[in-house]
């Protein structure tokens, strides 16, 4: 009984708030087709997280992000980072989260296309209203290299998040947040099944094109059924190259107030990921890298039989937010895993006592242990799988 109580207490401390076990609330969501009764969980894991309406409604574009973004790092950061942006205009205590219900796959797919020339439209037998691609025209003039240098694919994906407000047990759409995933590198082939070539895209040009697309998407949303005068935020995300081991980041957002058909001023977002160790991190975050290297050296001193330690550090407004460390091990028994986890936990407390750190210990069999130490906590959370 005492052991069970300590587990519950640990989870509560990690959540940063005291749970409420009151009966969940119900709201009625109305649409043109029907009325739906949904549940709002009373228990909120953290004040920094949105509560999600139950039953969960998957996005109408579910699955597209996996095929349109390059890596799992970008996919995860694109989705979670968009929620961070949403908090600027839609607070977690007033709004509930719901995956996008306005944009469907056909719409997003058509918007991701290139704009067609009149000759291309005639060849494809398209009407003018079908020429809705947001990526630039390829007029097919010049060499393949010249065409791709002049007209790269800027827009990789469009992600919608909806935010619901509840009044008198009635839920209605209170805000829409749109994320535009933009390519830092344009990849192309000179011939089908041929070699892939890279065309880097300058950040300033990417930002310029992304802001134009954001303004156009706002106008289109305003004319769509179910949107009306709902407040809308649009955010720009620069995804990393295909081989990058750290994710891209959001770098700007703008908000359109209720009923407005134009975006307000674009606001900069100062977020960045660093790989530890790396030359960029050494140059920009020398003290934090040094702390990480001392941790790494201590691990190697006692357990040399593993493949290495890498970290991904996240900074916002130049301030350290968290560090996620991955340790792949080659251990062959539960006793060894326990001993290694105990050592790693002790070293986390020695080197990162004032920081938020997550350590994932893995082997060829999968996840072996998890260590989570939050800034300000005196004790870490440790779980051996």
Beta strands, then each sheet from edge to edge (+ up, - down):
strand 1: 25-30
strand 2: 35-40
strand 3: 53-54
strand 4: 96-99
strand 5: 155-167
strand 6: 170-183
strand 7: 185-189
strand 8: 196-200
strand 9: 232-239
strand 10: 249-256
strand 11: 267-268
strand 12: 271-276
strand 13: 306-316
strand 14: 319-329
strand 15: 357-363
strand 16: 366-373
strand 17: 381-384
sheet 1: 3+ 2- 1+ 6+ 5- 4+
sheet 2: 3+ 2- 1+ 6+ 9+ 10- 11+
sheet 3: 7+ 8-
sheet 4: 12+ 13- 14+ 15+ 16- 17+
end
